[in-house]
Amino acid sequence: MRRLTTLLSLIVLFVLPSSAQDWPDSFDAFMAVDAASVVIENVTVIDGTGNAPVEGQTVLIQDGVIRGVGSDISIPVGVHTIDGTGKTLIPGLIGLHNHTFYTTSQRRIQLDVTAPLLYLASGVTTIRTTGSYAPYSELELKRAVNNRERIGPRMFVTGPYITGGEGYTYMTRLDGPEDARRVVRYWAEEGVDWFKAYNLITRDELAAAADEAHQMGVKVTGHLCSVSFREAVAAGIDNLEHGFFTNTDYDEDKPLDQCPSDFRESLLDVDMAGDDVQTTFREMNEAGVGMTSTLAVYELYVPNRPPLEQRVLDAMSPEVQKEYLQTRSNIADQNSQLWKDLWVKALEFEKAFVEAGGLLASGVDPTGYGGALPGYGDQRNYELLHEAGFSTPEVVQIMTLNGARILSIDEETGSIEAGKHADLVLIDGDLASDPALIRNVEIVFRDGVGFDSAAIIDSIEGTVGVR
C-alpha cells in the first residue's frame, strides 16, 4: 500500500504542473473592468471601417455588446465610467496567422500559457492559429477560453499542416488526393475550423483538400510554393498566406507541383503594375480569396531589423533571448542584399493588392528565429503596414474588420458599431499621430470584460519559449 501511495504521489507531481491551476491567468488578478454596463467617454474612436478618427466619442457597452457610439449617447445610471480623454479606442485586433507555438533557431515549443496571454494583452481579441503542431492542444485551449476557464482571445483552430514530398516530420505528408480528403474529413470532424496547405503540396491534393473542406463546412489557406497563387485560386483555396514572399506565379522555370529553391530571386524583377501581378490580383479578387500579411516575421531576415525592443527581450526566457540575439547577429553579419530588396518589393506588393481591390488581413506568425512574439509581433505589423504606405484608418481596418471578413464573423465583431461584440482596445495617446503608440495598450475588452494589459504582461515576463 505504501508503494502504491508513493506512486500516486509521483503521478500527482507530474500531472499538476500542466493543470490549469498552475497557469497564471486568474481572472481576478488580470481584470480591470467587470461590470454589466460600461461607458468610455471623450475618447477618439478609429472604428475599423476605414473611417477617419473621430474625437470626443462616447461608447456604451452593456452585457458584452456595444450598445451605442457617438457624441450624444444616453448614459444609464450607475454605469462604470472610464475617462477616455487623450486616449484612442480601436476594435480588437484579429490575427489571421497567430500560432500558439513558437520557434527560434534552436527550439520549437507549444506556448499554451504565454501565447494566449500575450495575444490578449497586446490587443488581439481573435486569432486563427493557421497551422498547428498540436491540434488537440489548441482545441482544448479554445474550449477552455470559451468556458472562461482560461484567459485568451477568441480562437479559430487550424488543423495539422498538410503538405507533400519528404521531410517536415511534424506535418501531415499526403499521399495523393484521396489521402488529402481522408485527413480533412478526420480533423473537420474533430472540430478544426481551417486547414493550412504547405509548400510541397500538389495541385491535385490541394484541390481535393479544398473540395472536401468545403463539403465539411471549413476552409483552407496556404503557405505555398509548389502551387502558385493563381494555381491555388483555381484549386479552390480560400485564403493565401505571406503575400509576395511565397508566390511562385512569376518564376517562368518552375516545374509543376515543385518548389524551386531559388524562386525568390525571380521576384526581384516583378513589376507591381504589370499584367502578371495584376492578373494574380484579379483572379484572387474574383474568387473572393484574401491574403494575410505577415511582415513582422519576414522583417527578421532583413539585416538589423526590427529595432531591438527591451520589452521583447524581457518577455523571453534567458535561453531564448540568447538564441534570438545570436541569430540576429549572424543575419546582420551576412548583410543580405537579396532580403533588403525583397523587403521593399513585398511592401509594394501588399499596397498594390489593396489598391487593386484585394482583401488584406494581418497576422504575426511567431516562428522564424523568434523575434516576432505573439501579440508584440501583431503590434509590429501595425507599424510595418504604415511603412508600406497605408494610412492609420486603413491599417486599423486591415487588422480588424478585414480579418473578421475572412473569418466570416464581420457581423459580430471587427469594428466599433452598435450591436457587435465589445471587443475593444483602449490605447493611451493619439494613435493616429504615431504608429508606435500601438504599444500603449491599457485595457483590452473581450466580450465586454476589460483586462489589464500591464498586469498580464508582468505575469509572463521571462517565460516566452518555456511555457
FENMO-V712968 format. One record per residue. RES is the residue in three letters. SS is DSSP state (a for helix, b for strand, c for the rest). Layout:
[[RES,SS] [RES,SS]]
This chain:
[[MET,c] [ARG,a] [ARG,a] [LEU,a] [THR,a] [THR,a] [LEU,a] [LEU,a] [SER,a] [LEU,a] [ILE,a] [VAL,a] [LEU,a] [PHE,a] [VAL,a] [LEU,a] [PRO,c] [SER,c] [SER,c] [ALA,a] [GLN,a] [ASP,a] [TRP,c] [PRO,c] [ASP,c] [SER,c] [PHE,a] [ASP,a] [ALA,a] [PHE,a] [MET,b] [ALA,b] [VAL,b] [ASP,c] [ALA,c] [ALA,c] [SER,b] [VAL,b] [VAL,b] [ILE,b] [GLU,b] [ASN,b] [VAL,b] [THR,b] [VAL,b] [ILE,b] [ASP,c] [GLY,c] [THR,c] [GLY,c] [ASN,c] [ALA,c] [PRO,c] [VAL,b] [GLU,b] [GLY,b] [GLN,b] [THR,b] [VAL,b] [LEU,b] [ILE,b] [GLN,b] [ASP,c] [GLY,c] [VAL,b] [ILE,b] [ARG,b] [GLY,b] [VAL,b] [GLY,b] [SER,c] [ASP,c] [ILE,c] [SER,c] [ILE,c] [PRO,c] [VAL,c] [GLY,c] [VAL,c] [HIS,b] [THR,b] [ILE,b] [ASP,b] [GLY,c] [THR,c] [GLY,c] [LYS,b] [THR,b] [LEU,b] [ILE,b] [PRO,b] [GLY,c] [LEU,b] [ILE,b] [GLY,b] [LEU,c] [HIS,c] [ASN,c] [HIS,c] [THR,c] [PHE,b] [TYR,b] [THR,b] [THR,c] [SER,c] [GLN,c] [ARG,c] [ARG,b] [ILE,b] [GLN,b] [LEU,c] [ASP,c] [VAL,c] [THR,a] [ALA,a] [PRO,a] [LEU,a] [LEU,a] [TYR,a] [LEU,a] [ALA,a] [SER,c] [GLY,c] [VAL,b] [THR,b] [THR,b] [ILE,b] [ARG,b] [THR,c] [THR,c] [GLY,c] [SER,b] [TYR,c] [ALA,c] [PRO,a] [TYR,a] [SER,a] [GLU,a] [LEU,a] [GLU,a] [LEU,a] [LYS,a] [ARG,a] [ALA,a] [VAL,a] [ASN,a] [ASN,c] [ARG,c] [GLU,c] [ARG,c] [ILE,c] [GLY,c] [PRO,c] [ARG,b] [MET,b] [PHE,b] [VAL,c] [THR,b] [GLY,c] [PRO,b] [TYR,c] [ILE,b] [THR,b] [GLY,c] [GLY,c] [GLU,c] [GLY,c] [TYR,c] [THR,c] [TYR,c] [MET,c] [THR,b] [ARG,b] [LEU,c] [ASP,c] [GLY,c] [PRO,a] [GLU,a] [ASP,a] [ALA,a] [ARG,a] [ARG,a] [VAL,a] [VAL,a] [ARG,a] [TYR,a] [TRP,a] [ALA,a] [GLU,a] [GLU,a] [GLY,c] [VAL,c] [ASP,c] [TRP,b] [PHE,b] [LYS,b] [ALA,b] [TYR,c] [ASN,c] [LEU,c] [ILE,c] [THR,c] [ARG,a] [ASP,a] [GLU,a] [LEU,a] [ALA,a] [ALA,a] [ALA,a] [ALA,a] [ASP,a] [GLU,a] [ALA,a] [HIS,a] [GLN,a] [MET,c] [GLY,c] [VAL,c] [LYS,b] [VAL,b] [THR,b] [GLY,b] [HIS,c] [LEU,c] [CYS,c] [SER,c] [VAL,c] [SER,c] [PHE,a] [ARG,a] [GLU,a] [ALA,a] [VAL,a] [ALA,a] [ALA,a] [GLY,c] [ILE,c] [ASP,c] [ASN,b] [LEU,b] [GLU,b] [HIS,c] [GLY,a] [PHE,a] [PHE,a] [THR,a] [ASN,c] [THR,c] [ASP,c] [TYR,c] [ASP,c] [GLU,c] [ASP,c] [LYS,c] [PRO,c] [LEU,c] [ASP,c] [GLN,c] [CYS,c] [PRO,c] [SER,c] [ASP,c] [PHE,a] [ARG,a] [GLU,a] [SER,a] [LEU,a] [LEU,a] [ASP,a] [VAL,c] [ASP,c] [MET,c] [ALA,c] [GLY,c] [ASP,a] [ASP,a] [VAL,a] [GLN,a] [THR,a] [THR,a] [PHE,a] [ARG,a] [GLU,a] [MET,a] [ASN,a] [GLU,a] [ALA,a] [GLY,c] [VAL,c] [GLY,b] [MET,b] [THR,b] [SER,b] [THR,c] [LEU,a] [ALA,a] [VAL,a] [TYR,a] [GLU,a] [LEU,a] [TYR,a] [VAL,c] [PRO,c] [ASN,c] [ARG,c] [PRO,c] [PRO,c] [LEU,c] [GLU,c] [GLN,a] [ARG,a] [VAL,a] [LEU,a] [ASP,a] [ALA,a] [MET,b] [SER,c] [PRO,a] [GLU,a] [VAL,a] [GLN,a] [LYS,a] [GLU,a] [TYR,a] [LEU,a] [GLN,a] [THR,a] [ARG,a] [SER,a] [ASN,a] [ILE,a] [ALA,a] [ASP,a] [GLN,a] [ASN,c] [SER,c] [GLN,a] [LEU,a] [TRP,a] [LYS,a] [ASP,a] [LEU,a] [TRP,a] [VAL,a] [LYS,a] [ALA,a] [LEU,a] [GLU,a] [PHE,a] [GLU,a] [LYS,a] [ALA,a] [PHE,a] [VAL,a] [GLU,a] [ALA,c] [GLY,c] [GLY,c] [LEU,c] [LEU,b] [ALA,b] [SER,b] [GLY,c] [VAL,c] [ASP,c] [PRO,c] [THR,c] [GLY,c] [TYR,c] [GLY,c] [GLY,c] [ALA,c] [LEU,c] [PRO,c] [GLY,c] [TYR,a] [GLY,a] [ASP,a] [GLN,a] [ARG,a] [ASN,a] [TYR,a] [GLU,a] [LEU,a] [LEU,a] [HIS,a] [GLU,a] [ALA,c] [GLY,c] [PHE,c] [SER,c] [THR,a] [PRO,a] [GLU,a] [VAL,a] [VAL,a] [GLN,a] [ILE,a] [MET,a] [THR,c] [LEU,a] [ASN,a] [GLY,a] [ALA,a] [ARG,a] [ILE,a] [LEU,c] [SER,c] [ILE,c] [ASP,c] [GLU,c] [GLU,c] [THR,c] [GLY,c] [SER,c] [ILE,c] [GLU,c] [ALA,c] [GLY,c] [LYS,c] [HIS,b] [ALA,c] [ASP,c] [LEU,b] [VAL,b] [LEU,b] [ILE,b] [ASP,b] [GLY,c] [ASP,c] [LEU,a] [ALA,a] [SER,a] [ASP,c] [PRO,a] [ALA,a] [LEU,a] [ILE,a] [ARG,a] [ASN,c] [VAL,b] [GLU,b] [ILE,b] [VAL,b] [PHE,b] [ARG,b] [ASP,c] [GLY,c] [VAL,b] [GLY,b] [PHE,b] [ASP,b] [SER,a] [ALA,a] [ALA,a] [ILE,a] [ILE,a] [ASP,a] [SER,a] [ILE,a] [GLU,c] [GLY,c] [THR,c] [VAL,b] [GLY,c] [VAL,c] [ARG,c]]
